[in-house]
Structure formats: C-alpha cells, structure tokens
C-alpha cells in the first residue's frame, strides 16, 4: 500500500519554488495590490507573500476579491489581481470573473488547486475551475511545472491587456507551488498588431461629411482604450451631438455642449429621440447591447453605421456597418478628421430637445427625492468623485443624475448586472486612487449580498463612503412587477431588513440615518467629511420609480415617463 501524499512539501530552495516565483514575477510586473482569501490549496503562495512587496487585502468573501480587483483595474488602468484557493474559493470568484469578461476589464485571477496526482478522482476541494470558467475568460493557464510559472504570469498579464481586455485565469496545482525550478522560463511577447486601416478611416470620414444628422454613440471601449482625450477633441472639433451607454458615462463630461446623456432603457428622452432621427451613427467602442438599443429591429431606423472597435467580432454582430474600422480606438479616433460639417440645424435641434427634456428636481413632498440626492452628492464630491454603483434603481438614478466629469466617475456592473458589486468595487477604487472621493451607491438588496466587506474597509482603514438607499424592497423588480406583471409583487419585500446603522456600527463603521428631505444637505456633508469609512442610511418611498423607462421588447421611441 502506497503512502498518502503529504499535505505540504517543505521547500528545498525557497527562492525557486513555484510560489515564490509567482510572487517575484508579480512584483516585477509592477503589481502593488492583490485581493484574496487563503485556503489549503493556495497556502504555499500565502507563505511566499510574507515579506514581499505586495500589499494583500484580505476580503471576507472571494466574490469581494474579484469585484474589488475589477474596480481597481477600471480606475488604475492596470490589471486587477485576485486569488483564492481551490474548490469553493475558486467557484466564489466566478461571478466576478464573468463581470470582468462582460465589461472587458483586464484581470488576472490566480487559483490554487490540488496536486496534479490528485486531479481527477474528486479529491477534497478539487474542482475543474478551467472547465467551469472557459466561457468567461479570455484565456486560462494550468501550470504543470514550477519552471513555467514566470512565463505563465507574464503571458496572463499580456493577454489580459492586449487588444480587447478581459480576465485571465492561472490555476496552480499545489505540487507546482512547492516544487522547485532550476531554470525558470520567460515569456516571449508576440509582435505588435497591425496598425489602423487608413482606407476605412477615409471611408468613415466621407460618410460623416455626407450625413445631415450624425450622432456619436460612445461605449465603454473609449475608456478602456484610453481614448477619452481623442474623443473629446473629435466632438469639440466637429460639433457632432453625442450620446453614451451606461459604461461610456464620463467619456464626455456631463453638461458638455452637444452631450445628450445616456441612451437606452433608462436613458434621456433627448438621447433616444436623437438616435431615432439620426441618419448616421458613429459608434466608438460599443456593442449594441439590448439595454441600450431597445428593440433592435427598430433602433435608429434611418441611420447608417460607422463602427470603430478593437474586436472584429463586434463589428456587424448585431447591426450591419456601412464602414467598419477595426483597431485601436485611440489611434482610430485621432486619425478621423472629416473636415467642416454643415450640421447646424441638427445641432440646434438636439440642444433644444436636451433643454426641453432636462431633469427636474422640484418634486413635491417632504420625503427624500432620490434623483435630487444624487445630483447634490456628485456636485459636492467634486472633480475627484467616483460612484461605485451596485445594481438596481439606485444604479439608474446615479447614471441619470450624478455628474460624471471623467469615465472613472461611474463604476458599474454593466453587462452582467451583478448585485453585490458596489461595496467591494468601492474598496478597489479607493485603493487604486486614494485621493478620490469614492462613494458606494447601493440599494438595500444588493448591499446585503456583500455587506461583510464593511469589515475589510474597517480593517484597512479604506475610506469609502456608502450611500445606502433603502426602499425596503427589490425596487427595480418591484417596478417591473407593477408595470408589466399586474402588480403581482412576488418576493420583493425586504421590510424585515436589519437596522443598517446598527449593523455598520457593529463592524466599527460610522453610520447615521437620513429620512427627510431637509436632512439631505447636512447628511451629504457629514458623509463626505467623515474620516474613514462611513455609511449614510437613506430612507426613500418604497413606491418611487425610475423614469423614463423603455418597456422591455419595445423601441426606444416608446419611452414611458410615469405611471
């Protein structure tokens, strides 16, 4: 009978174990912060972290690690790094990995696994994490030899950031972590991709010159490509009116001339009307998501499309493009110069509609009016404001009413719509940009999904501020049930929520409550002035809805303003 494999193999040469090579390579690549949670199958890596230059943030749930790494990447522009053990630790990362994939966020996720000799027979905490995550990563790497660790890590960082960004998974069996390498490998970086298509750029310029009602459609790809300055220069130079997707918010500053606001299901009437009237959509880094387009067959019915994107799979995927420009957005927008345009009547019409349909903040009553609260919060937070939004009504109010002077000002789970994103995202954002005024905007439903990360904020003194909007229910689901399910309110009642002020205080976090409109200004001041993490528990009317709204399956021309 053979002896059982030892749980841990002592290191023969500490500087050359797979675990230490991992840590050293992360340091050499400039990684500063890692979010994670230890466990048996990744314990050698945690042993190697001791004394390293990496700052490890111990979250209280692995999903929090993935969401925090995601937001860290969005704010810093560098890949976020998270890690977990095998089995449940690895599976708890999955929602965060999917979120990064949907929103094209560069992230490197490191999981421990059982030793290779134990793979296959359902060993304790063994899971095929490569198989489970195959549809939601750009690439996955199972490292089988300690010598391959440096090359695997360098390759992961390259793939995560090259072209259209996304998450990459590195799975490290335990024997690889503790095994030694005499000659560690190195990664050979591929040759640079081809430049932009000048002929396509010329055809795009010709299409713009011909158009009478052109409209710029800004997606999250502009931010990802670092093309914000180029976009703003193009819009200023041409005067073409502009709309934005949820993930494109802040690429054009709120209030900028010609900017009509967010498009889509909860977009502005001015933005959606302009799309329906446009004769040319100039699409920068967007993918025609259904929440942006509404009924696709009736979206922008009079418009040709000029589509710029780094991912060739997106061009023509949902809407045929008269001109497709595949390549780096930063270079592509910089090269696009259609010359003087004769579109003054169109510019005047769009500006007039924007003024006509501007949001009002003089709602009657004494209760807290959520849109006005968001507007005042963002104005008082200033130019360094970052809203780390959860998912729900509060998310849409933030998108509609919070000023976004820069793309980092609005962090949200766009494609996946993952509740629980807000609080860990706020932690990642604050660590990426310590001088920013990071405010987590969350609802009572989503906040409960990762409320444990208040302990992380308290432990490390991460000064995130939490604006918790409490309507004692799942507000967006309730709104749909009210409008489209004959007011059959099924499983949306959260009136048995805990006292969030007491809960936050139990975590050692300052907290207070706002329940009347007259308390809002002083409450925002107190929240922003707090030294360290702080929570403002805001009570709103459970029946308050988000308007406007495009009903599901309808055209963006069929917006509802209230019911």
Secondary structure, DSSP 8 states (H G I E B T S, - for coil): ------S----SSGGGBHHHHHHHHHHHTT--EEEE---GGGHHHHHHHTTSS-EEEE-SSHHHHHHHHHHHHHHHSS-EEEEE-STHHHHTTHHHHHHHHHTT--EEEEEEE--GGGTTTT-TT---HHHHHGGG-SEEEEE-SGGGHHHHHHHHHHHHHSSS--EEEEEEEHHHHHSB-SS--------------HHHHHHHHHHHHH-SSEEEEE-THHHHTT-HHHHHHHHHHH---EEE-STTTTSS-TT-TTEEEE-STT--HHHHHHHHH-SEEEEES----HHHHBSGGGTTTT-EEEEEES-TTTTTTSS--SEEEES-HHHHHHH--------HHHHHHHHHHHHHT-------SSS--HHHHHHHHHHHH-TTEEEEE-SSHHHHHHHHHS--SSGGGEE---SS--TTHHHHHHHHHHHH-TTSEEEEEEEHHHHHHSGGGHHHHHHHT---EEEEEE-SB-HHHHHHHHHHSTT---S-B-TT---HHHHHHHTT-EEEEE-SGGGHHHHHHHHHH-SS-EEEEEE--TT---SSEE-TTSBTTSEE---
